Amino acid sequence: MRRSGWPNRPLGRVWHASCIPRLRAAQIALSDVVGTARGVLGTIAILVQDELHGVAIGMQGQRHMGILIEAPSRRQDATGTPANAPALAVGEPAGALHIREVVRITGLRREQLYMWQRRYGFPAPLRDAFGDRVYPADQVARLKLIKQLLSEGWRAGAVVPLTDSALQSMVGLAVAEPAPLPPEISNAVRLLGEHRIGELQNHLSKLLVGQGLRKFLEQTLIPLNEAVHERVVRGEMQTYQELRFGDLAQRLLRDVTRLVRPTRDARQLLLATPPNDPNQLGLAILELLLFTEGINCLTLGTGVPAQEIASAAEAYHASLVVLLFDRGISGKIAGQEIRGLRRALPAQLPLIVSGRAVNLLAKPIDNVHVAADFNSVMAALRARGALPATPTPRVPDLPGATQTA
């Protein structure tokens, strides 16, 4: 086949005669390189195969790092140990149980275990190879005992911080039946349990207007707060319901606080809660009760470290410091926080600690006044001349009693 218009020449490329030897030399060199590469790869493949075969035969039962990294398996053998889990971490007992097993055996909820660990320091789980909580056998036995006491009517705050011997001595003891709640408090608990928040706010606002501030705080809000917390501990309510109630009550108290003014000659009092203490509502109630007595409160809020409290007391020239503890903190933790704050404060600055946790202190702490309740706090303030000479005028009623959330 020829191309029209072109001279007579073949379609293929025509090489000059001088290029032919060079092309043949390049072709021979390329063939040598390919052959060498194939030989090297074949040798490597044989060596790898022999090495793997030797490892499989001569080192059976041992684990070595290789090309593949095998992750621990969730499958368990007959002893309950993961099929290929590594050795237990240092300090982890061999009989430790996963949290799901603890929940199944004891009948407690995960949320209860987390809450007790945060508030009381018990249980104190370890971590397994997967990072999950595992509980030693002695802690599981103690949790079973606590669950039995809870079923007999004991409060969690009264039994969880105790030692094994103390818990054993309480088994079988008669627990007095709790006094029935007053109708207005029982109705508030029912509204909260049924998620009727708007009706609950109207109910509390009407009680505040009808009872007056001081009576409402002491006879309604404080026992209602305790009743809600007890139901959360017993599992009858969820934690989010307690948080919702706390937010509602605090908004109600903020409206009242704007109407309360301490006298000008009131002394400056510093009020706070220690770290890991979320008792915001208890702090707001105590602050407002002190306001009704004409005491000027400087509130730092919840979860304040000791050094920050000491710095604020110096900066604002506080005449007295009150540290409020939540009902859920153990006596051991309370003692540590109180001693740390006492060391941080000047020796001449009075320190009052209040809350149910102070009743669990193993021994008195030097230069610290313990007040179990509000009346004890007031008595301590009077003894130190912190109360103003003139009485506080009556607080007007809260407007907008029928306002909904």
Buried (B, 14 or more C-beta within 10 A) or exposed (E): EEEEEEEEEEEEEEEEEEEEEEEEEEEEEEEEEEEEEEEEEEEEEEEEEEEEEEEEEEEEEEEEEEEEEEEEEEEEEEEEEBEEBEEBEEEBBEEBBBBEBBBEBBBBEEEBBBBBBEBBBBBEBBEBBEEEBBBBEEBBEBBBBBBBBBEBEBBBBBBBBBEEEEBEEBEEEEEEEEEEBEEBBEBBBBBBBEEBBEBBBBBBBEBBBEBBBBEBBBBBBBBBBBBBBBBBBBEEBBEEBBBBBBBBBBEBBEBBBEEBBBBEEBBBBBBBBBEBBBBBBBBBBBBBBBBBBBBBBBBBEBBBBBEBBBEBBEEEEBBBBBBBBBBBBBBBBBBEBBBBBBEBBEEEBBBBBBBBBBEBBEEEBEEBBBBBEBEBBBEBBEEBEBBBEEEBEEBEBBEEBEEEB
